[in-house]
Amino acid sequence: MTQPVTQREPLVTHIYTADPSAHVFEGKLYIYPSHDLDHEHTSNDNGDQYDMEDYHILSMDDANSPCQDHGEALHLRDIPWAKQQLWAPDAAYKNNTYYLFFPARDHDDIFRIGVATSSSPAGPFTPQPEYIPGSFSIDPAVLMDDDGIAFMYFGGLWGGQLEKWQTGTFDPNAEGPAADEPALGPRVAELSDDLLTFKEAPREISILDENGQPILAGDEERRYFEGPWVHKHNGLYYLSYSTGTTHNIVYAVSENPQGPFTYKGKILTPVIGWTTHHSIVQFQDKWYLFYHDSSLSGGADNKRCVKFTELTIHEDGTIETIDPYGK
């Protein structure tokens, strides 16, 4: 815990971590990951092996300093509406308050998104008694735009239940679109000024190819699967996400935070383990990609470790593809 971190090596090794959302708060890097439990599980498409119960928040003074674990920031037992599975979180700062956004299954086994607050970026966080009205699915990511407006992006296929919400209500038997139909996109909703509710019903984001046509569900190299993240660079909004079955992190760009977005390319090629999940942050004039793999556990899908590496955004706005095990 006292050793400086090394890029492309686990930030911490005393616990398993995944799904890192990185932010700059109070002049430091804060990382909000999932906390994988040291359990033996057989993996399935529903994600039952990801049985996380709490969150630990990490921080670094700079990109070369040791990484500190601030301990348990929020536990499942303290969230009245939640039944299980505290999956990938995100954080934001507004109103002199830090907000932690997180998905969990409610007592009907439906994924919802909750929010907790703290006076410190390291927590501990106090959850709201109910989930955000109108929220569903997984992987919340919040963009605080330059004008102070906050947008939440969310949604994940398969265990994340996004397919079940195509009609606007939960259908446990719903399946995704056919391979030759437009792929399901992530959802976006503007948040209220207190960041505790949606200002509007979530809407679907359209992701288009270079010809302006929707990416199709069968285009698994490019179609959206889970893990949305939006960052802003030179006036453009960059939506990056996991392709799931093909295990890439890819990106699309737009002049509007609610899209449509045009696909541009790969950011990160596949890592060890099934899932891939990331965030992008600018810190001290450099851009960094935070991500995870399963190298620390020898490849166990449900026991992952958070890493980071420098990210190159070229003058033309394109992002250089990273091989996580290359130079």
Secondary structure, DSSP 8 states (H G I E B T S, - for coil): --SB--TTS-S-SSSEEEEEEEEEETTEEEEEEEEE-S------TT-TT----EEEEEEESSTTSBEEEEEEEEEGGG-TTEEE-----EEEEETTEEEEEEEEEETTS-EEEEEEEESSTT---EE-SS--TT--SS--EEEE-TTS-EEEEE--SGGG-GGGGTTSS--TT-----TTSB----EEEEB-TTSSSBSS--EE--EE-TTS-B-BTT-TTTS--EEEEEEEETTEEEEEEE-GGG--EEEEEESSTT--EEEEEEEE---SSS----EEEEETTEEEEEEEESTTTTS-TTS-EEEEEEE-B-TTS-B--B-TT--
